[in-house]
Amino acid sequence: MAAISREEVAHLARLSRLAVTDAELDQFAGQLDVILQAVARVGEVVAADIPPTSHSVPLTNVLRADEVRPGLARDEALAGAPDAYEDRFRVPRILDEEA
């Protein structure tokens, strides 16, 4: 693979609207070349017989099965309420309602 040139780095800098000096062009060209070589090496490792995955291990849900269980009776639930009215919890009004 050919090394990235100073002109290509300058072009990328213009596209990115970055002001870079001549010294930075040389520095960035070397750094980008190292990055591109590393990406190319990773691409070489990819094998056709390995399917792409989103996770390294299989994902499984750890949920219990839904089971019907008895809940509190109405009187038991209302026993701890500070105020109950007609078998319901009574709470302070927080919104004004128009009739």
C-alpha positions in Angstrom: 0.0 0.0 0.0 1.4 3.4 -1.0 2.1 5.9 1.8 -0.3 8.9 2.1 1.3 11.9 0.5 1.6 15.5 1.9 -0.8 16.6 -0.8 -3.4 14.2 0.3 -3.0 15.3 3.9 -3.2 19.0 2.8 -6.4 18.1 0.9 -7.9 16.4 3.9 -7.0 19.4 6.0 -8.7 21.8 3.6 -11.8 19.6 3.5 -11.8 19.6 7.3 -11.1 23.4 7.4 -8.0 22.9 9.4 -5.1 25.2 9.2 -1.9 23.1 9.3 1.7 24.1 8.9 4.3 22.4 6.6 5.8 20.6 9.6 2.4 19.4 10.7 1.7 18.1 7.1 4.8 15.9 7.4 3.9 14.8 10.9 0.3 14.0 10.0 1.3 12.2 6.9 3.4 9.8 8.9 0.8 9.3 11.5 -2.0 8.7 9.0 0.2 6.2 7.1 0.6 4.2 10.3 -3.1 4.2 11.0 -3.9 3.1 7.4 -1.4 0.3 7.6 -3.0 -0.9 10.9 -6.4 -0.9 9.3 -5.1 -2.8 6.3 -3.6 -5.4 8.6 -7.0 -5.9 10.4 -8.6 -6.3 7.0 -6.2 -9.1 6.1 -7.3 -11.1 9.2 -10.9 -11.2 8.3 -11.8 -14.7 7.2 -14.8 -15.6 5.0 -15.8 -18.5 7.3 -16.2 -16.2 10.3 -19.7 -14.6 10.4 -19.9 -11.0 11.5 -21.3 -10.5 15.0 -22.3 -7.7 17.2 -21.2 -9.4 20.4 -18.3 -11.7 21.2 -20.6 -14.0 23.3 -24.2 -15.0 22.6 -26.8 -12.8 24.3 -29.6 -14.5 26.3 -32.3 -12.9 28.3 -32.5 -13.9 32.0 -36.2 -13.4 32.6 -38.3 -15.6 34.8 -41.5 -17.1 33.4 -44.7 -15.1 34.1 -46.6 -16.8 36.9 -50.0 -15.8 38.2 -49.7 -15.3 42.0 -52.2 -13.9 44.4 -51.8 -10.2 45.3 -53.1 -8.2 48.2 -56.8 -8.1 48.8 -58.3 -4.6 48.5 -58.7 -4.2 52.3 -55.1 -5.2 52.9 -53.8 -2.7 50.3 -56.0 0.1 51.7 -55.0 -0.7 55.3 -51.8 1.2 55.0 -53.3 4.2 53.2 -53.3 7.5 55.0 -56.7 8.2 53.5 -59.2 5.9 51.7 -62.6 6.7 50.2 -65.0 4.3 48.5 -62.4 1.4 48.3 -59.8 3.7 46.7 -56.8 5.7 47.7 -57.6 9.3 48.3 -54.8 11.7 47.3 -54.5 15.5 47.2 -55.6 17.3 44.1 -52.6 18.5 42.1 -54.4 19.9 39.0 -57.4 22.2 38.8 -60.1 20.6 36.7 -62.6 22.6 34.7 -66.1 21.4 35.0 
